[in-house]
Amino acid sequence: MTSSAQQPVLFPSLQSFFDQAQSDFQQITLERKIALKEISDYISQKKKLQKDIELTFICTHNSRRSHISQIMAQAAAAYYKIGNVYCYSGGTEVTAFNINAVNALRKMGFEIEATNGLPNPVYKVKYSSTAPKLIAFSKVYTSMPNPQKEYGAVLTCSQADASCPIVQGADGRFKLPYEDPKLSDGTPQQDQVYVERCKQIGLEMLYLFSQVR
């Protein structure tokens, strides 16, 4: 969340992840690339008009996929030094930022700290020592501090797509569903599945911002 005049430097582990991911774009299917390019074109248009680029990633519970997408997108924008990008997340109902998703993002190299012990904790998320922290907690997508108008709404689960036929205040609406890592909760594969979903989303967010012109 910075201007183009002062770009953050990513933490080394995140820099390494994105460096590798740049060579893995062939793993993304053509169908997904088309969906991602629609978002890239939206960003490019905002950039051309010299407007702030605000993206809200929306999933039903704002607990896993929407948070991972928000955080990965902000870091991917920094990787490509695209300024004036502000990423948010929200849901159609409130739960909590799931601890398995938090731990997977920590393994990827993000620094995430809970600021309270409430059932819906507020987390501070860092991807760089030179960028402002992201504030992450579960919220309805129309709640502050999320943008209220002229933002791009990215729907990361099919349930949110179905329950948000019209996204209030958005001037762009995009479908980008991901399989819910919640399906692995409590299984021996849990941690691996969450990290794999983080990597998939990170790869696609990187591709998205690589296409911005």
Buried (B, 14 or more C-beta within 10 A) or exposed (E): BBEEEEBBEBBEEBBEBBEEBBEEBEEBEEEBBEBBBBBBBBBBBBBEEEEBBBBBBBBBBBBBBBBBBBBBBBBBBBBBEBBBBBBBBBBBEBBBBBEBBBBBBBEBBBBBEBEEEEEBBBBBBBBBEEBEBBEBBBBEBBBEEBBEEEBBBBBBBBBBBEBBEEBEBBBBBBBBBBEBBBEBEEEEEBBEBBBBBBBBBBBBBBBBBBBBE
